[in-house]
Amino acid sequence: MLVEFNTGKFYLGYPVVVLGYKDDDYGYNITTNSSTYSLRNNIVLGVSSDSRAAQQIEKYGEFTVNVAAEPVMTSVESAGWWHEEDKLSRLDLNAQTASMINAPLLTDFPIIFECTVKKIEKMDNVHHIFAAIKQRWIDDSLLKDDGTLQIDDYAPVLFAGDEAERAYKFTQHGRVRMGNYMK
């Protein structure tokens, strides 16, 4: 039976990512994000308007999206908890400058997008950032011999919950090919 569910927040299970961006005070910086989706060569993310990340991404117009995996979760969570400091230097993460933009690639992460801002819509103290994906990077262990994604080995970390509890969910191996439910 369906019942009304009153909560001020509800996260459906979005991928956990770390945004890398140019920073006026620290050179480069990072923050954790769980409000994003991509479609073709575009990505949209929501970032609190009060955050350093929103201000710096708006100023410089470019950023990286570093998709989290379980081995880097200590750094991922720390990057989300700490505020107004040089998080990239403080955490034990390997980083290099992106090839097409001026932002950090976190090379410990299995999938990374280099992005440029197309537009920002500000609503309810959230920057809704619409961006173009300029370059994609992937750990070669996630590719088949023919260069396509090895879906069974891709295990993104998801963020789900409500006002009372929020948690990370880890995806398991196993899949059903698209179209199989239509048979």
N, C-alpha and C positions, 0 to 999 in steps of 0.2 A: 504494500500500500504506500502510495506517495503521501508525504506530509510536507507542510511548509517548513522551510529551513531558514531561519533568520540569523544571519551572520554578516558582519561588516566586511569580512574578507573571505575569499574562497579561491584557492589555487588548485586548478584542475590536474596538475601534474606536468609542469613545464620543464624544459631542460634547464639545468643549472649551468650558467656560463660565467666567465670572468671577462669584464670589459677592460681593455687596455687603451690608454689614451695619453696624449701629450698633456703635460701639466706645467703651469707657470712656475710653481715653486720647486717641484721635484724632478723636472725633466720629463719623466714618464710616471704614470700611476695606474692603479688597477682598482676595480671594485667588483663585487659579486652581483649577479643579476639573475632573476628567474622569471622575467616577464618579457618573453621574446617569441617571435615566430618568423619563419622565412618562407618565401614563395618565389620560385625561379631565382632570379638574380637580385632579389630585394629582401630586406630584413626590416622588421619593425620591433622596437623595444620600448618599454616604459621605464622611466627613471624618475625618481623623486626630484622635483624642480629645485628643492633646497640642497641637493647633493652637489658635492664637488665635481663628480663625474658629469652631471647634466650641464653644469656651467662650463667646464673645460671642453666637452664634446661640442657644445653649441659654439664656443669661441673658435675652435680649430677645425671643426667639420669633418673629423675622421676618427676612427677607432677600430680596434680589433675585437672580435668575439671569439673567445677561447672556450671551447666546449669541455666541460668537466668530465672526469672519469674518477672512479673510486680512489685510486692511489694519490690523487692530489687534493683530497677533500679537506685535510687540515688547513692547507693554504687557502683553499676556496672559502671556507668558513671564516677564517681570520680576515681575509680581504673584505668580507662583508661586515664584520663587527667593528673593525678599527675605522676611525674617521679622522679626516684632516691630518693625515701624516703620509710619509713616504713608505707606502706599503710594499711596493715592489722591492726596495732595498732591504726591508725588514724580513721578508719571507725568503725561504730557500727555494726560489724558482729560477729556472734557466730562461733567459729572455734574450731576444735579438730584435733589431729594428726591422719592421716589415719591409717588404720589397717595393710596394706601390704607394704606401702612405707613411706618415711620420707618427708611428705608434708602435708599442711593443708586441711582438709575437711571443707567447709563453710556450716554449718548445716542449715542456713537459705535458702539454695538453694534446690529445689525439686529433682534434679537428679545430681549425682556426679559420676565420673569415677576416679579410681586410675590407673595411667598409668606409664609404664616404656619405655624408649626410645629404639627403635630397631636400627634406623639409622637416620642421619640428612643429608640432601642434601642442600648445600648452592648454591643459584642461585639468581642473581640480587638483592643482599643485603637482601635476605629473607632466613631464616632457615625453610626448609620444614621438619618438625619433624614427623617421622613415629614411632608410639608407640603401644605397646600392652596394652589392657585394662585388668588389673589384678583383679579389683573388681568394681562392680556397686552398687550404693546406690540409693534408691528412697524413697520419702516421702510416707508413707503407705496410705495416702489419694488418691494417684494415682493408687492404686491397687484394682482390683476386689477381691471378696471373694476367688476366686481360685488362687490368686497370680499373675495373668496376668495384663498387663497395662490397665488402664481405660482410653482409648484414648480420650474420650469426655472431660475429666477433665485436660488433659495435654495441657498446653497453653504456648509453648516456645515463647520467644521474638525473632524476626528476625531483621537482619540488612540489609538494602537495600539502593541503591542510586548510584550516579555517582560523578564526580568531582564537580559539582555544588551544590549538596545537598545529604546528607546522613541522614537516619532517622531510628528509631526503629518502627517496625510494630508488632502489637499485634494480635495474632491469636484468632479467635472467636470459640465458641462452634459450633459443626456441623462437619460432616465428610461424606465421601462416601467410602464405603468398597472397598478395592482393588479387581479388577475383575468386578465391576459393569458396567464399561464402555464397557466391552467386550460383553455384552448381547445384 
